[in-house]
Amino acid sequence: ISTGTDVSLSSYDEDQGEAPCVPIGMAGFAAIVAYGLYKLKSRGNTKMSVHLIHVRVAAEGFVVGAMTPDMGSSMYKEFWAKPKS
């Protein structure tokens, strides 16, 4: 059902393409998880649950680290670099 109102999201533009942080974050996440699973047998006397939590936190941290510069750039362009009109 259309209400006739035009909804515009200024920060979303379909012509922009995909941000480079997305494939970098996905690749890093997959690499860290693969490495963590590879090292699962040689974890020493660490419990499996603790090892898996460390792998998860490292993978999530990489994704957040990959997204931060892109989000900072977007915020700068949206709020501080706008031409004054």
Residue pairs with C-beta under 8 A, 6 or more apart in sequence:
10 78
11 74
11 78
19 70
20 70
21 66
21 67
21 69
21 70
24 66
25 62
25 63
25 66
25 67
28 59
28 62
28 63
28 66
29 59
29 60
29 62
29 63
32 55
32 58
32 59
32 62
33 55
33 59
36 51
36 52
36 54
36 55
36 58
36 59
37 55
39 51
40 48
40 51
43 51
